Amino acid sequence: MDVQVFIDLQDRFDHESALREDIFNAVKELNKTCRLTSAKLAKAHAVPKSQTHEVTSAVKPQFAAIHQNIDQLAQLIKPVTFYKYHDMWTNGIQTACALVIFSVYLDESRLASIDDIKNNLGYRVNSSNEDVAEFVITLEEYLHGVISLFSELSRLAVNSVIVNDVQRPQEISTFASELYSGFQLLNLKNDSLRRRFDSIKYDIKKIEEVQYDLRVRGLIA
């Protein structure tokens, strides 16, 4: 009996195990950079709107570092194996998207587009869900990032009052409501997206409660 077939199989197993380890390490570095970026971006919660540009300017170099982390990951992945290993890095990419989306909102009071994602992270969003011919950011990862913005907005509404920026919650509420209305137009078939979408209403409610308290106290019209 020729045992070479089993030797070849073991070689393949060893190769896959080594590849998984390399992917794990690349994702670990991505997550580390994202945590540092998040910590720096969180300073926006402690300042009024007039000072948020200083925060976002300080964060921009971090997006270049995240881009480098994704480069290291992308070099390990062939198009044919993209979805085989996708679960290993999708949470890190979702976080990276969320950071870009929150930064763009702080800077320009608008929703980050898929072009903003590419400009900051260096990889395009596969918005048409076409077959993968290169490393891409999936549409679901972008949408998870958008959903994460709602929790940041609810925190920002509360913290704006703490720093005596009492007009800002109204602006946040208008934006969040419009964004929520837009999301309702989507027919979400992804289970994790649908579950997270259901939680948005709690963030909206929290923002509305901040507005209500301000009105009751006579701090806004």
Backbone bond lengths (Angstrom), bond angles and torsions (degrees), N, CA, C in turn:
res aa  C-N    CA-C-N  psi(-1)  N-CA   C-N-CA  omega(-1)  CA-C   N-CA-C  phi
1 M - - - 1.468 - - 1.535 109.58 -
2 D 1.309 114.42 132.20 1.465 120.01 -179.92 1.526 109.26 -84.77
3 V 1.325 115.63 115.15 1.469 120.04 -178.55 1.530 111.93 -89.58
4 Q 1.310 117.09 2.00 1.462 120.20 -177.80 1.525 112.05 -58.51
5 V 1.344 115.76 -34.43 1.469 119.18 -179.98 1.520 110.88 -59.80
6 F 1.344 116.50 -36.55 1.460 120.04 179.85 1.531 111.24 -74.99
7 I 1.323 115.33 -33.66 1.466 118.95 175.92 1.526 110.16 -64.74
8 D 1.338 115.27 -41.79 1.472 119.88 178.39 1.526 110.65 -64.16
9 L 1.336 115.72 -40.30 1.462 119.21 179.18 1.527 111.00 -63.80
10 Q 1.324 116.39 -40.82 1.458 119.61 179.46 1.527 110.93 -64.66
11 D 1.334 115.87 -37.37 1.464 119.55 176.91 1.534 110.30 -61.01
12 R 1.314 115.96 -40.75 1.469 119.99 178.74 1.522 111.09 -66.00
13 F 1.331 116.08 -41.41 1.468 120.16 177.72 1.527 110.81 -61.72
14 D 1.329 115.03 -43.08 1.472 119.53 -179.96 1.530 110.59 -63.96
15 H 1.333 115.72 -41.08 1.466 119.93 179.21 1.524 110.80 -63.03
16 E 1.324 116.56 -43.36 1.464 119.88 -179.26 1.518 110.86 -67.21
17 S 1.318 116.18 -39.12 1.467 119.98 178.30 1.528 110.97 -62.85
18 A 1.325 116.28 -41.49 1.470 120.65 178.72 1.521 110.70 -66.47
19 L 1.334 116.67 -38.98 1.455 120.78 179.24 1.523 110.67 -64.97
20 R 1.323 116.48 -43.39 1.465 119.83 177.70 1.527 111.65 -60.61
21 E 1.307 115.94 -38.74 1.467 120.08 178.38 1.524 110.57 -65.21
22 D 1.325 117.14 -41.57 1.463 121.13 177.95 1.536 110.97 -64.07
23 I 1.331 116.08 -42.17 1.469 120.11 178.23 1.525 109.67 -63.50
24 F 1.326 116.26 -44.02 1.465 121.20 179.15 1.528 110.84 -56.70
25 N 1.318 116.45 -45.05 1.469 120.49 -178.90 1.527 111.44 -67.48
26 A 1.345 116.88 -38.56 1.463 120.15 178.12 1.526 110.84 -65.28
27 V 1.321 116.59 -40.88 1.471 121.07 178.76 1.529 110.60 -67.71
28 K 1.323 115.96 -35.81 1.463 120.37 177.20 1.522 110.84 -59.72
29 E 1.326 116.65 -43.38 1.463 120.68 178.14 1.523 111.25 -67.06
30 L 1.337 116.74 -39.19 1.466 120.71 176.80 1.514 110.49 -60.73
31 N 1.322 116.99 -46.64 1.467 120.66 -179.25 1.524 111.74 -64.30
32 K 1.325 116.20 -36.15 1.473 120.10 178.64 1.531 110.26 -63.85
33 T 1.334 116.58 -44.78 1.461 120.39 179.30 1.524 110.97 -65.93
34 C 1.317 116.58 -38.05 1.471 120.22 178.55 1.523 111.19 -64.69
35 R 1.327 117.05 -38.79 1.474 120.02 178.38 1.518 110.72 -64.05
36 L 1.323 116.98 -41.52 1.463 120.68 178.64 1.531 109.90 -65.07
37 T 1.314 117.00 -42.82 1.468 121.58 178.37 1.517 110.92 -62.05
38 S 1.331 116.13 -43.21 1.461 120.96 179.50 1.524 111.08 -61.78
39 A 1.322 116.24 -41.03 1.470 120.43 179.63 1.523 111.15 -63.16
40 K 1.328 116.03 -39.65 1.469 119.34 179.22 1.522 111.24 -71.64
41 L 1.334 116.33 -38.77 1.460 120.20 -178.70 1.525 111.18 -71.26
42 A 1.310 116.96 -26.38 1.465 121.39 -179.90 1.527 112.28 -63.43
43 K 1.332 117.04 -18.67 1.469 120.21 178.30 1.521 111.33 -63.07
44 A 1.337 116.81 -19.57 1.475 120.44 178.38 1.517 111.35 -64.22
45 H 1.330 116.96 -22.16 1.464 120.61 179.38 1.527 112.09 -75.89
46 A 1.322 116.48 -12.08 1.464 119.94 -174.89 1.518 113.06 -107.85
47 V 1.338 117.32 6.86 1.467 120.40 -178.76 1.528 109.52 -132.77
48 P 1.336 117.34 155.42 1.471 119.71 174.56 1.526 111.01 -68.77
49 K 1.311 116.01 167.74 1.460 121.12 -176.45 1.523 111.99 -57.14
50 S 1.302 117.21 -34.65 1.462 121.09 -177.24 1.525 113.11 -62.40
51 Q 1.329 116.79 -17.32 1.470 120.11 -177.42 1.528 113.46 -110.82
52 T 1.328 117.44 2.66 1.469 118.85 -175.69 1.527 112.66 -70.14
53 H 1.331 117.38 -25.98 1.463 119.18 -179.61 1.520 111.06 -62.52
54 E 1.316 116.66 -33.24 1.469 119.82 177.23 1.533 110.17 -63.20
55 V 1.333 115.74 -37.38 1.467 120.54 -179.87 1.523 110.13 -67.80
56 T 1.322 116.69 -49.25 1.471 120.11 -176.88 1.525 111.80 -66.98
57 S 1.314 117.38 -33.60 1.467 120.47 177.24 1.528 110.87 -64.16
58 A 1.330 115.68 -38.01 1.458 120.28 179.82 1.528 112.21 -70.30
59 V 1.337 115.94 -22.45 1.463 121.05 -176.91 1.528 112.51 -86.16
60 K 1.325 117.43 -23.68 1.470 120.52 -174.27 1.530 113.85 -52.10
61 P 1.337 120.21 -41.70 1.471 118.77 177.48 1.528 112.99 -60.72
62 Q 1.329 116.02 -25.99 1.463 119.22 179.41 1.525 111.61 -67.92
63 F 1.334 117.00 -32.70 1.459 119.19 178.21 1.531 110.95 -67.49
64 A 1.330 116.06 -32.52 1.469 119.29 174.61 1.528 110.42 -64.85
65 A 1.331 116.03 -36.83 1.464 120.21 178.25 1.531 110.92 -68.61
66 I 1.337 116.23 -39.44 1.465 120.08 176.69 1.520 109.95 -63.31
67 H 1.342 116.07 -41.00 1.466 120.71 176.51 1.528 110.15 -56.10
68 Q 1.310 117.66 -44.37 1.460 121.50 179.08 1.525 111.38 -63.53
69 N 1.336 116.13 -39.46 1.463 119.84 177.44 1.522 111.53 -62.53
70 I 1.328 116.14 -41.84 1.466 119.31 179.03 1.519 110.36 -68.41
71 D 1.335 117.11 -35.56 1.471 120.41 174.83 1.531 110.88 -56.01
72 Q 1.321 115.80 -46.30 1.463 120.64 -179.35 1.521 111.10 -62.11
73 L 1.314 115.72 -38.63 1.462 120.59 177.45 1.525 110.79 -68.28
74 A 1.330 115.96 -46.50 1.469 120.98 -176.05 1.521 112.19 -60.62
75 Q 1.336 116.66 -32.85 1.464 120.33 -179.65 1.529 112.49 -65.05
76 L 1.322 116.03 -19.61 1.464 120.36 -178.37 1.524 112.82 -88.95
77 I 1.333 116.14 -15.09 1.459 120.43 -169.40 1.523 111.60 -107.97
78 K 1.324 115.90 125.86 1.455 121.34 171.66 1.524 108.62 -92.28
79 P 1.338 117.55 148.84 1.476 119.59 -179.09 1.526 113.65 -50.63
80 V 1.313 116.38 -38.84 1.459 119.74 -176.24 1.535 112.27 -68.58
81 T 1.333 117.15 -22.80 1.466 120.35 -179.48 1.531 112.48 -106.00
82 F 1.325 117.78 7.82 1.468 121.36 -175.04 1.526 111.25 -55.09
83 Y 1.315 116.78 -53.49 1.468 119.47 -175.31 1.530 112.42 -79.20
84 K 1.325 117.09 -18.38 1.460 119.64 176.73 1.520 111.00 -63.33
85 Y 1.340 116.30 -39.12 1.461 121.23 -176.66 1.533 113.01 -108.07
86 H 1.308 116.67 3.92 1.462 121.32 -171.61 1.523 113.54 -55.52
87 D 1.329 116.72 -37.56 1.471 120.16 -178.56 1.523 112.52 -61.92
88 M 1.318 117.07 -19.89 1.460 119.74 -177.62 1.520 112.37 -72.11
89 W 1.336 116.90 -27.95 1.470 118.56 -175.17 1.529 114.79 -120.82
90 T 1.328 118.36 -5.95 1.463 118.71 -171.29 1.527 113.02 -61.20
91 N 1.338 117.92 -36.60 1.468 119.04 179.75 1.532 111.26 -64.24
92 G 1.323 116.60 -38.72 1.460 119.99 178.18 1.517 111.99 -65.11
93 I 1.332 117.26 -40.23 1.463 120.72 178.44 1.523 110.76 -68.82
94 Q 1.334 117.13 -38.13 1.466 120.03 175.90 1.532 110.37 -58.64
95 T 1.330 115.89 -43.55 1.468 120.43 179.19 1.518 111.02 -63.51
96 A 1.324 116.71 -43.60 1.462 120.90 178.93 1.526 110.77 -60.39
97 C 1.322 116.53 -43.35 1.476 120.58 177.53 1.521 110.62 -61.94
98 A 1.328 116.32 -43.66 1.467 120.60 -179.74 1.522 111.34 -60.22
99 L 1.320 116.99 -38.73 1.469 120.93 179.91 1.525 110.94 -65.97
100 V 1.326 116.64 -42.77 1.470 120.08 177.29 1.527 109.98 -63.13
101 I 1.311 116.77 -44.82 1.470 121.44 -176.60 1.529 110.77 -63.45
102 F 1.325 117.18 -42.25 1.467 119.74 178.54 1.520 110.60 -67.77
103 S 1.325 117.43 -39.78 1.458 121.09 179.94 1.531 110.99 -62.97
104 V 1.331 116.89 -43.50 1.462 120.79 179.34 1.530 110.43 -64.08
105 Y 1.331 116.28 -39.82 1.473 118.14 177.69 1.529 110.32 -62.48
106 L 1.315 117.28 -45.61 1.462 120.28 -178.89 1.520 111.42 -60.74
107 D 1.323 116.42 -37.58 1.460 121.76 -177.02 1.525 112.69 -76.85
108 E 1.350 116.19 -41.67 1.460 119.56 -168.25 1.525 114.70 -129.16
109 S 1.323 117.75 3.23 1.472 122.47 178.87 1.528 111.72 54.12
110 R 1.319 116.42 42.85 1.462 121.26 178.15 1.517 109.50 -143.93
111 L 1.334 114.71 167.87 1.457 119.74 176.74 1.527 109.98 -80.83
112 A 1.307 116.16 131.72 1.471 120.56 176.86 1.526 109.71 -65.11
113 S 1.309 116.07 135.50 1.465 121.65 177.94 1.527 109.52 -87.32
114 I 1.330 114.66 172.95 1.472 117.92 176.35 1.530 110.44 -66.69
115 D 1.328 117.11 -25.15 1.471 119.89 175.20 1.526 110.81 -68.39
116 D 1.329 116.91 -35.92 1.465 120.49 176.36 1.528 110.67 -62.50
117 I 1.332 115.39 -38.79 1.462 119.47 178.35 1.529 109.97 -61.81
118 K 1.326 116.90 -47.62 1.461 120.28 -179.98 1.525 111.22 -63.80
119 N 1.321 117.26 -41.66 1.464 120.93 -178.02 1.528 111.78 -63.67
120 N 1.328 116.81 -32.91 1.467 120.39 -177.11 1.523 113.73 -93.04
121 L 1.330 116.75 -34.53 1.465 120.06 -175.18 1.527 112.99 -105.52
122 G 1.333 116.13 -13.02 1.456 119.70 174.30 1.510 115.74 86.20
123 Y 1.322 117.34 0.77 1.467 120.56 -179.07 1.521 109.53 -132.30
124 R 1.329 114.84 141.49 1.459 119.46 -175.59 1.521 111.54 -79.25
125 V 1.327 114.49 153.74 1.465 121.16 173.12 1.528 108.13 -85.08
126 N 1.307 116.68 128.12 1.466 122.01 -179.61 1.538 108.48 -79.46
127 S 1.313 115.44 72.88 1.464 121.21 -170.98 1.523 113.84 -69.24
128 S 1.320 117.14 -21.28 1.465 120.36 -179.56 1.530 112.33 -99.58
129 N 1.345 115.72 3.44 1.472 121.22 179.92 1.531 112.51 52.88
130 E 1.316 115.50 38.88 1.461 120.21 178.26 1.526 110.02 -76.63
131 D 1.322 116.78 166.86 1.459 120.54 178.06 1.525 110.15 -58.16
132 V 1.298 115.93 140.33 1.460 121.67 -175.12 1.528 110.52 -79.15
133 A 1.332 115.13 122.08 1.464 120.58 175.85 1.523 111.08 -114.70
134 E 1.332 116.47 -2.07 1.460 123.40 -179.68 1.521 106.98 -161.15
135 F 1.308 115.95 172.23 1.467 119.16 177.39 1.527 108.64 -69.25
136 V 1.325 116.15 129.19 1.460 121.24 -178.49 1.525 109.51 -135.52
137 I 1.320 114.59 165.30 1.461 122.61 168.99 1.527 106.47 -96.14
138 T 1.302 117.33 127.69 1.461 119.13 -176.63 1.524 110.63 -76.65
139 L 1.310 115.12 157.95 1.464 120.59 177.69 1.524 110.70 -61.12
140 E 1.327 116.54 -36.76 1.465 120.43 179.38 1.526 110.97 -64.00
141 E 1.317 117.49 -36.90 1.471 120.50 178.81 1.520 110.49 -65.81
142 Y 1.318 116.48 -40.63 1.471 120.30 175.94 1.527 110.46 -62.08
143 L 1.328 117.33 -45.34 1.464 121.11 -178.25 1.525 111.85 -66.28
144 H 1.327 116.97 -35.65 1.471 119.52 174.15 1.530 109.87 -61.42
145 G 1.313 115.96 -38.95 1.463 119.96 177.58 1.516 111.94 -63.39
146 V 1.336 116.23 -38.73 1.470 120.49 177.98 1.529 109.94 -65.19
147 I 1.323 117.17 -43.05 1.460 120.35 179.55 1.527 110.73 -61.88
148 S 1.320 116.74 -37.70 1.467 120.63 178.62 1.526 111.73 -62.00
149 L 1.334 116.73 -26.05 1.456 120.33 -179.71 1.520 111.15 -62.18
150 F 1.331 118.39 -33.30 1.464 120.69 -177.87 1.525 111.98 -61.20
151 S 1.331 117.07 -41.33 1.470 118.86 179.17 1.523 110.94 -67.78
152 E 1.336 116.25 -35.04 1.470 119.03 176.14 1.525 110.79 -66.44
153 L 1.321 116.39 -37.88 1.465 120.04 179.53 1.519 111.53 -66.47
154 S 1.328 116.94 -39.43 1.468 119.10 179.39 1.530 110.61 -65.63
155 R 1.332 116.20 -39.57 1.471 120.02 175.48 1.520 110.42 -64.46
156 L 1.323 115.93 -41.92 1.461 120.75 -177.24 1.519 110.99 -65.06
157 A 1.328 117.19 -36.55 1.462 120.54 178.47 1.532 110.94 -62.07
158 V 1.319 115.93 -44.64 1.467 120.73 178.64 1.521 110.81 -65.67
159 N 1.321 116.41 -48.42 1.461 120.70 -175.51 1.529 112.67 -69.95
160 S 1.334 117.23 -24.89 1.463 119.85 176.52 1.524 110.62 -63.52
161 V 1.315 116.36 -37.86 1.469 120.55 177.90 1.519 109.98 -65.85
162 I 1.322 115.87 -39.57 1.467 120.44 -179.02 1.523 111.03 -61.44
163 V 1.342 117.46 -35.69 1.471 120.58 179.99 1.534 110.91 -94.25
164 N 1.348 115.38 15.72 1.475 122.34 174.24 1.530 113.50 66.80
165 D 1.334 116.41 29.09 1.466 121.46 174.89 1.530 107.20 -102.86
166 V 1.337 115.87 71.62 1.470 120.93 -166.78 1.535 113.26 -76.16
167 Q 1.315 118.57 -15.04 1.465 120.55 178.06 1.536 112.04 -82.06
168 R 1.285 115.59 -20.52 1.468 118.98 -173.86 1.533 114.00 -66.26
169 P 1.330 120.46 -38.58 1.469 119.14 179.46 1.527 113.79 -55.96
170 Q 1.333 118.22 -32.94 1.466 120.10 177.70 1.533 110.28 -64.83
171 E 1.308 116.32 -43.70 1.461 121.39 177.44 1.526 110.68 -62.09
172 I 1.333 115.55 -43.04 1.459 120.60 179.12 1.528 110.66 -63.27
173 S 1.325 115.88 -42.63 1.465 120.74 -178.58 1.523 111.64 -63.01
174 T 1.316 116.93 -43.23 1.463 121.09 179.55 1.519 110.39 -62.22
175 F 1.328 116.41 -46.06 1.462 120.94 -179.55 1.529 111.00 -64.04
176 A 1.337 116.50 -46.78 1.465 120.90 -177.70 1.524 111.29 -63.21
177 S 1.321 116.84 -39.39 1.468 120.47 179.77 1.525 110.99 -65.85
178 E 1.328 116.40 -42.12 1.464 120.27 178.49 1.527 110.92 -65.58
179 L 1.315 115.96 -40.19 1.459 120.23 179.28 1.529 110.83 -66.33
180 Y 1.311 116.54 -40.69 1.462 121.32 178.30 1.530 110.46 -63.17
181 S 1.325 116.50 -41.34 1.468 120.42 178.13 1.521 110.70 -61.70
182 G 1.330 116.01 -38.99 1.454 120.01 177.94 1.520 111.38 -64.46
183 F 1.324 116.57 -41.38 1.455 120.71 -179.92 1.531 111.65 -63.15
184 Q 1.319 115.38 -33.45 1.462 119.12 -178.37 1.531 112.62 -66.10
185 L 1.321 116.64 -16.24 1.463 120.37 177.74 1.525 111.80 -77.54
186 L 1.332 116.89 -14.96 1.458 120.98 -176.90 1.522 111.15 -84.40
187 N 1.302 115.52 139.13 1.460 121.95 173.00 1.519 107.65 -95.68
188 L 1.324 116.12 88.43 1.456 121.51 -172.92 1.524 111.06 -78.88
189 K 1.316 115.61 117.25 1.461 120.70 179.75 1.526 112.40 -102.61
190 N 1.314 115.72 -13.35 1.455 120.80 177.55 1.537 109.10 -77.75
191 D 1.326 117.07 123.45 1.466 121.42 -173.83 1.520 112.80 -60.51
192 S 1.335 116.93 -45.00 1.461 119.38 -177.89 1.520 111.14 -67.23
193 L 1.332 117.27 -37.52 1.468 120.26 175.76 1.523 110.81 -63.76
194 R 1.318 116.81 -42.87 1.454 120.64 -177.62 1.531 110.92 -64.61
195 R 1.328 116.14 -41.26 1.468 119.73 178.83 1.525 110.79 -64.30
196 R 1.317 116.42 -43.07 1.466 119.36 -179.40 1.523 111.06 -69.62
197 F 1.324 116.61 -35.18 1.463 120.13 177.97 1.527 110.21 -60.65
198 D 1.323 116.86 -37.85 1.467 120.77 -179.42 1.528 111.92 -63.10
199 S 1.334 116.82 -23.69 1.464 119.91 -178.75 1.522 112.92 -83.43
200 I 1.339 117.10 -11.31 1.464 120.54 -176.58 1.521 111.30 -60.97
201 K 1.326 116.85 -36.04 1.468 120.26 -176.04 1.529 112.05 -59.60
202 Y 1.323 116.80 -27.84 1.467 119.32 178.44 1.535 110.74 -72.03
203 D 1.320 116.35 -36.50 1.464 119.53 175.62 1.525 110.85 -67.22
204 I 1.326 116.81 -40.66 1.468 121.43 177.23 1.522 109.79 -60.91
205 K 1.322 116.08 -44.16 1.472 120.55 -179.72 1.523 111.21 -61.64
206 K 1.328 116.74 -40.00 1.462 121.13 -179.92 1.525 110.72 -63.61
207 I 1.335 116.01 -41.57 1.466 120.36 178.31 1.527 110.38 -64.46
208 E 1.320 116.78 -42.53 1.468 121.09 179.10 1.517 111.45 -63.86
209 E 1.320 117.33 -35.69 1.469 120.65 178.42 1.522 111.26 -65.90
210 V 1.324 116.87 -36.20 1.468 120.43 176.69 1.527 109.60 -62.89
211 Q 1.326 115.77 -45.52 1.462 119.81 178.14 1.521 111.76 -60.55
212 Y 1.309 116.28 -43.44 1.466 121.22 -179.05 1.523 110.48 -60.63
213 D 1.333 116.60 -45.71 1.465 120.44 179.66 1.523 111.33 -61.45
214 L 1.317 116.89 -39.65 1.462 120.36 179.61 1.528 111.23 -65.26
215 R 1.327 116.05 -38.91 1.468 119.89 179.14 1.520 110.95 -68.53
216 V 1.301 116.00 -42.90 1.473 120.11 179.16 1.508 110.85 -60.17
217 R 1.305 116.58 -36.99 1.467 121.49 -179.79 1.523 112.70 -82.27
218 G 1.330 116.36 -2.81 1.459 120.67 178.48 1.507 114.35 73.24
219 L 1.340 116.94 21.78 1.455 120.29 -178.23 1.516 112.78 -87.60
220 I 1.349 116.28 -19.23 1.471 120.92 173.63 1.507 108.05 -135.89
221 A 1.348 115.48 159.90 1.472 119.66 -179.05 1.520 110.74 -76.68
